Amino acid sequence: MQERQRLESSIEVFNRLSNSLNEYVEMLELTDSEDDIILVGEIEHSLLSLENECSSIELESLLSGEADHNNAFLEIHSGAGGTESQDWTEMLYRMYMRWADRKGYKVKSISYSAGEEAGIKSVNIQITGINAYGWLKTESGVHRLVRISPFDSNARRHTSFASVWVYPVIDDTIDINVLESDVRIDTYRASGAGGQHVNTTDSAVRITHMPSGIVVQCQNERSQHRNKDTAWVMLRARLYEQELKKREEESSEINMQKTDIGWGHQIRSYVLHPYQLVKDLRTNIESTNPDNVLDGDIDKFLEAALANKVTAK
């Protein structure tokens, strides 16, 4: 029923826009013969408003992938460089948290590994909201930061890397079969905040899917049983995301020609020194205000990357 309502709403919007366009064209044809300049101006204004509405609808139509309407898991891992990269990971974590807050999405922590001196080694969160995965799916890749390091007493410029991975949360309507003989389940003591119980019992759970090499872990809950359930959900989601990506590559020659997402293939650079610039290396979209971007203002990067992924423009 939800799918039916969504499709009916889309068709209704299209029919309304199409009818409005036809009406304005007919009115223009009539005014052309009557030489009514004032009415022509009003119609032109209406057409511009219609164009803006169409642009907004076109953007929403890009979120038509199989899992685009789902919630999302988002993982961030620091690269080589110790404290510098771990601090960069925390900056990215804050950026996505602020973006989710701007969108009115809810965020739940799944796992969190703090750095030795500062920052974050790795973090995994679940973002809940309509089209969360659709908006974020193009963020997977390596993010590069260039700045004067606050941890360098000589104030030298440093380059840091962190990897982001986004995959959809799947619901009960999607059946992903995983053989228990294909997985290894480990329990361990959680690290970081959580209280005495979390840090003194083996409540954290790590599941390794041996055929694919996928590893997921959860330490957010006090109960080992609940952490295990969440880890299973994450594993099925990762396998589902892997299958979606495989289908895209098989059905699109364009995607086959794109550079694989992996360590060393950065998708976006954030330069804070010697100049200020954030540039997406896939779409060439830029911002000269890194402070706003790192405060969660990333919509124009998401929109351009999504359009590029769907239409190859």
C-alpha positions, 0 to 999 in steps of 0.5 A: 500500500505504501508503494502504491500511494507513492506511485499514485502521488508521483503520477498525480504530480506529473499529470498536474505539471503536464496539464499546467504546461499545456494550459500556459502554451495554449494561453500564449498562442491566444495572447500572441494574436491579441498582443496582450503584453501584460498577460504574456508577462504573467504567463512567463512568470508562471512558466518560470515557477513551473520550471523551478517546480519541475527541477525539484521534482526531477531531483526527487525522481533521481531517488528511484533506486531499489533501496533509495527510500531505506534508512542507511548505515554509515561507517567512517574509518580513519586512514594512516596518520594516527591522531591527525587522521583520527581527528579528521574522522571525528570532523566527518562524523560531526559533518554527517551528524549535523547534516542528518539534524538539518534533514530531521533524520534520527541517528543511532550509534552502532559502534564507536572506537575512540582514538588514543589521543584524540578523534575517532578510529572508526564509527558506525551509525544508523541514520533513519529517515525517508530517502536516507540511503538514497541521499547518502549512497554516493558518499562512499569513498575516500575523503581527503583533508589538507590543513595546518595540523593542530597536533604539529608543534611546527605548524606544518601542513598535513594531508589526512584520509578517511574512508566512508561507507554507506549501505542500506538498512533492509527490512523484512520484505527483503530476504537475504539468506546467510548460511551459519556455516559461512560466518564466524561470530566473535564476542569481545569487551566493548571499548569507549563510553558505556558504563561499567557493565559495557566495559567489563563484559564480553557484550560486543559482537563481531560477525565475519562472512568468510565467502565475501570477507565482510566484517560487521560489529556492534557494541552499542547495546548492553546485551550481547544478544541485542548486539548480535541481532543488530550485527546480523541486520548489518551483515544482511544489509552489506550483502544486499548493498553488494548485490545492488552494486553488482547489478548496477555494474552489469546493467550499465557500461558507464558504471563499469568505466568508473574508478572503483571506490577504494583506499587511495581513490578520493572522491572529495578534497577539503582544503583548509590551507593554503586556500579554502576549497571543498571540491568533489573530484567526480562532479567538479562541484566546489565550495569556497566555504569549508566551514559551512560544508563541515557544519553539514551543508553538503546538499549540493554535493549530494545532489550533483553526485546523485545526478551524475550517478543516475544520468551520467551528466 
